[in-house]
Amino acid sequence: MTVSAISSATTAAATGSTTGQGTKISSDFNTFLRMLTVQMQNQDPLKPIDSADYAVQLATFSGVEQQVRTNQLLADMQTNFAQMGMAEMASWIGKEARSDTAVHFDGSPVTLSPNPAVGATGLVISVKDAQGNLVSREELPVSAAPYQWLGADQSGNRLPTGTYTITQESRKGETVIDTRPIEHYARVIEARGDSTGTKLVLQGGIEVLASKVTALREPKP
């Protein structure tokens, strides 16, 4: 077996342990030593491999092995930081978080936080139900001041309890110059951690990443 083949096998064996455990690294290292021994036994006596080549192979495996262990250490640190983040999130339970996720309406007014585009002369919100049906359009003041949405349909009747998507349209004259989900406040009832990061569970079971929360406030009585 050539030096380059051994080096390639060394790197492949070691990098195959990046998910991994010390037992895997140990197994790969033992395999590498056996391969190296066979290489020495079967080398051409007339053209022996230079000792420096063996040193290169050992250094290659050692370097990758250290990288694997470094990756594992970083993964452990990430887990610890996530646990610390969850502890901090505990203080958010019971407070109202502002985000642009879907709105759970249960009959109580919902505090919207409009953000009209610069130069807008009109602001309209469009409300769609969980099936994507347009159930209401309502004109708002062109202002960033909080707005109490009462949850009424086009005829002024109260919408049924459920999940709704509210989009704000900034207009300049008759032209729509910006469309985006509108932010609103909802009570935090739970914090969870998964592979995507820390998630907050809002009233009504709606989930939002903690990183998407733009404001936090005490609930109003």
Secondary structure, 3 states (H helix, E strand, C coil): CCHHHHHHHHHHHHHCCCCCCHHHHHHHHHHHHHHHHHHHHCCCCCCCCCHHHHHHHHHHHHHHHHHHHHHHHHHHHHHHHHHHHHHHHHHHCCCEEEECCCEEECCCCEEEECCCCCCCCEEEEEEECCCCCEEEEEEECCCCCCEEECCECCCCCECCCEEEEEEEEEEECCEEEEEEECEEEEEEEEEEEECCEEEEEECCCCEEEHHHCCEEECCCC
